[in-house]
Amino acid sequence: MENVEHNAAACQAKLSDMEDALYVIGGKWKLRIIIALKEGPMRFNQLQRTVSGISAKVLSNELKDLEENGFVVRKVYTDTPVVIEYEPTPYCDSLQEVLISLQRWGRQHREKLQAEF
């Protein structure tokens, strides 16, 4: 019985870790925004064009979430007119292995599905 309880506790700890990660980077848009910003700093409208299909309201909310979690920084340049750019933080680099793994898995999964049909 102790082994079952230990396995349940270990499983719960893993699930909790996964939930924390998905809370921060999950959803339809966050990883797309991060990947787009990895190409370099972008203004809001440029980012919206790059991440096709995202509304201005959703992009604004997602950028705020990413900024609050330390993945994106909003830089305001007081030129005339005022310029605002978004760019990934050094902490965002901690996602590099995750992004590479997801990309690799996505390609393999797509190829598997194509081979089946």
Long-range contacts (C-beta under 8 A, 24 or more apart in sequence): 24-65, 24-69, 24-71, 25-71, 25-95, 25-98, 27-62, 29-54, 29-58, 29-59, 29-62, 30-62, 30-65, 30-66, 31-99, 31-102, 33-59, 33-62, 33-63, 33-66, 33-72, 34-66, 34-71, 34-72, 34-88, 34-92, 34-95, 34-99, 35-99, 37-72, 37-86, 37-87, 37-88, 37-92, 38-88, 38-92, 40-87, 41-75, 41-85, 41-86, 41-87, 42-85, 42-86, 42-87, 43-83, 43-84, 43-85, 43-86, 44-84, 44-86, 47-86, 71-95
